[in-house]
Amino acid sequence: MKLRIAGTINDSVVDGDGYRYTIFTQGCPHHCRGCHNPETWNPDGGKDADTEDLMAEIRANSLLEGVTFSGGEPFAQPAPLLQIAREAHAQGLDVWSYTGYVLDELIAMHDPDVNALLNELDVLVDGPFVVEGRDLTLRFRGSRNQRVIDMNATRERGEVVLKYND
């Protein structure tokens, strides 16, 4: 399956807990002021990647603890990311995703692919980047409005459970 990406990082330690493979999706409707990756906004930018090729790169790195979807906006392309998330879980890796949407907005889309991707995630970092709330001391997020949501605990309890409260 094809996925439009800006690029990948095979050995990230800043996009979630542990040693991670990060996929930067191409295309973002949010256009947050002060965005860290504005080159990912244009959905026609970047390059096409095949999900099988990405999974081959992931499988080849035995040091990985997880896969992270960043952007751009990952939820603009949920179907190919769902395929990668399922395969990553089959490989024993955890899956994180960043999004400029808040969780309730994603749920309100009533999109089967978005819902299925949400159900595969271990952690969701939600909310747009807000430059006025920028804080470099936060773990795995850029501004105070963003949340690092433990999706497994959230599904279990039926309410949002944060992984980090810093």
Secondary structure, 3 states (H helix, E strand, C coil): CEEEEEEEEEEECCCCCCCEEEEEECCCCCCCCCCCCHHHCCCCCCEEEEHHHHHHHHHHCCCCCEEEEECCCHHHCHHHHHHHHHHHHHCCCEEEEECCCCHHHHHHCCCHHHHHHHHHCCEEEECCCCHHHECCCCCCCCECCCEEEEHHHHHHHCCCCEEECC
